[in-house]
Amino acid sequence: MAPALNFNSISNTVCVMDASTRLGSSLVKRLLTNGYTVHAATQNIHNGGHGEFLDACDMKRIKNFHLDPFDYHSIVDALKGCSGLFYSFEPPKDQSCTYDEYIGEVEVRAAHNVLEACAQTDTIEKVVFTSSATAIIWGHHENDQNSASMLLDERHWSDINVCRKFKLWHALSKTLAEKTAWALAMDRGVNMVSVNAGLLMGPDLTIKNPYLKGAAEMYEDGVFVTVDLDFLVEAHICVYEQISTYGRYLCFNHIINQTEDAVKLANILSPLPSSPQSMESDTRIIQERISNKKLNKLMVECQPQINGKSRGMLMKVST
């Protein structure tokens, strides 16, 4: 039986956009399981169907919408009657999936349109904005002589000039879009929280994933973090349902900071016949320089509400 909703803090109709992504489709299924009614907004409605995963009761509580993040009216239509929004962005299907210097403008426009639509939708009580850890981790060496001992968390922002200098387009896009969303949310009085996710692991992960630009530097700096899909979904549900949530939440449950983990990831991305000898002899454990304590504390508080599962089994607690 699905857990009862806390109707003192939330109502039971929410919108997920884009619902066709791995995160989006998983959120839809989880929200339906938890008793919500879901507006599933997808850029390509033909790829956004969820019927094959749902029973008859679930199908009665899901409504599909065609989403164009650059068409304000399509966003407003999807939000009608919803108390909450789970928003994430991926490049439109008709564009290159590779982030470039122009994708930031596209992502900023989409974020602006979505937050403006939320501000104009009276029923919206909370927005969960999916961002990235890449909007946090870049450029701190250039800005702080004591950066080697700095512990990064959700209070930090990636340096836009550094992202441009080193062509870190994913980090630049996520940083600009999230800053745009925050500025508009504060100006319009929208209750927003962000989830800054690490690299999402899964069977579709390839070396072409734009998050991986600068992977070697992330590893050496002790900030190369990853997140499993189930953990990421739980984090989104938790920050939405808890009325006390605020600001940004850095979300990961694993950090790649030793050779064994680096080799495993390298083989997932591009299988090698054998590991380079230099890597086999490297026994260092890179000092962690990133913390997810804010989210972990929150998820422990949420633990009894999540289908009886123990969140602690999934968490990677930073020191």
Secondary structure in CASP SS format (residue, H / E / C, confidence):
PFRMAT SS
TARGET T0000
AUTHOR 0000-0000-0000
METHOD secondary structure of the structure
MODEL  1
M C 1.00
A C 1.00
P C 1.00
A C 1.00
L C 1.00
N C 1.00
F C 1.00
N C 1.00
S C 1.00
I C 1.00
S C 1.00
N C 1.00
T E 1.00
V E 1.00
C E 1.00
V E 1.00
M E 1.00
D C 1.00
A C 1.00
S C 1.00
T C 1.00
R H 1.00
L H 1.00
G H 1.00
S H 1.00
S H 1.00
L H 1.00
V H 1.00
K H 1.00
R H 1.00
L H 1.00
L H 1.00
T H 1.00
N C 1.00
G C 1.00
Y C 1.00
T E 1.00
V E 1.00
H E 1.00
A E 1.00
A E 1.00
T E 1.00
Q C 1.00
N C 1.00
I H 1.00
H H 1.00
N H 1.00
G C 1.00
G C 1.00
H C 1.00
G H 1.00
E H 1.00
F H 1.00
L C 1.00
D C 1.00
A H 1.00
C H 1.00
D H 1.00
M H 1.00
K C 1.00
R C 1.00
I E 1.00
K E 1.00
N E 1.00
F E 1.00
H E 1.00
L C 1.00
D C 1.00
P C 1.00
F C 1.00
D C 1.00
Y H 1.00
H H 1.00
S H 1.00
I H 1.00
V H 1.00
D H 1.00
A H 1.00
L H 1.00
K C 1.00
G C 1.00
C C 1.00
S C 1.00
G E 1.00
L E 1.00
F E 1.00
Y E 1.00
S C 1.00
F C 1.00
E C 1.00
P C 1.00
P C 1.00
K C 1.00
D C 1.00
Q C 1.00
S C 1.00
C C 1.00
T C 1.00
Y C 1.00
D C 1.00
E C 1.00
Y C 1.00
I H 1.00
G H 1.00
E H 1.00
V H 1.00
E H 1.00
V H 1.00
R H 1.00
A H 1.00
A H 1.00
H H 1.00
N H 1.00
V H 1.00
L H 1.00
E H 1.00
A H 1.00
C H 1.00
A H 1.00
Q C 1.00
T C 1.00
D C 1.00
T C 1.00
I C 1.00
E C 1.00
K E 1.00
V E 1.00
V E 1.00
F E 1.00
T E 1.00
S E 1.00
S E 1.00
A H 1.00
T H 1.00
A H 1.00
I C 1.00
I C 1.00
W C 1.00
G C 1.00
H H 1.00
H H 1.00
E H 1.00
N H 1.00
D C 1.00
Q C 1.00
N C 1.00
S H 1.00
A H 1.00
S H 1.00
M C 1.00
L C 1.00
L E 1.00
D C 1.00
E C 1.00
R C 1.00
H C 1.00
W C 1.00
S C 1.00
D C 1.00
I H 1.00
N H 1.00
V H 1.00
C H 1.00
R H 1.00
K H 1.00
F C 1.00
K C 1.00
L C 1.00
W H 1.00
H H 1.00
A H 1.00
L H 1.00
S H 1.00
K H 1.00
T H 1.00
L H 1.00
A H 1.00
E H 1.00
K H 1.00
T H 1.00
A H 1.00
W H 1.00
A H 1.00
L H 1.00
A H 1.00
M H 1.00
D H 1.00
R H 1.00
G C 1.00
V C 1.00
N C 1.00
M E 1.00
V E 1.00
S E 1.00
V E 1.00
N E 1.00
A E 1.00
G C 1.00
L E 1.00
L E 1.00
M C 1.00
G C 1.00
P C 1.00
D C 1.00
L C 1.00
T C 1.00
I C 1.00
K C 1.00
N C 1.00
P H 1.00
Y H 1.00
L H 1.00
K C 1.00
G C 1.00
A H 1.00
A H 1.00
E H 1.00
M H 1.00
Y H 1.00
E H 1.00
D H 1.00
G C 1.00
V C 1.00
F C 1.00
V E 1.00
T E 1.00
V E 1.00
D C 1.00
L H 1.00
D H 1.00
F H 1.00
L H 1.00
V H 1.00
E H 1.00
A H 1.00
H H 1.00
I H 1.00
C H 1.00
V H 1.00
Y H 1.00
E H 1.00
Q C 1.00
I C 1.00
S C 1.00
T C 1.00
Y C 1.00
G E 1.00
R E 1.00
Y E 1.00
L E 1.00
C E 1.00
F C 1.00
N C 1.00
H E 1.00
I E 1.00
I C 1.00
N C 1.00
Q E 1.00
T H 1.00
E H 1.00
D H 1.00
A H 1.00
V H 1.00
K H 1.00
L H 1.00
A H 1.00
N H 1.00
I H 1.00
L H 1.00
S C 1.00
P C 1.00
L C 1.00
P C 1.00
S C 1.00
S C 1.00
P C 1.00
Q H 1.00
S H 1.00
M H 1.00
E H 1.00
S C 1.00
D C 1.00
T C 1.00
R C 1.00
I E 1.00
I C 1.00
Q C 1.00
E C 1.00
R C 1.00
I E 1.00
S C 1.00
N C 1.00
K H 1.00
K H 1.00
L H 1.00
N H 1.00
K H 1.00
L H 1.00
M H 1.00
V H 1.00
E H 1.00
C H 1.00
Q H 1.00
P H 1.00
Q H 1.00
I C 1.00
N C 1.00
G C 1.00
K C 1.00
S C 1.00
R H 1.00
G H 1.00
M H 1.00
L C 1.00
M C 1.00
K C 1.00
V C 1.00
S C 1.00
T C 1.00
END
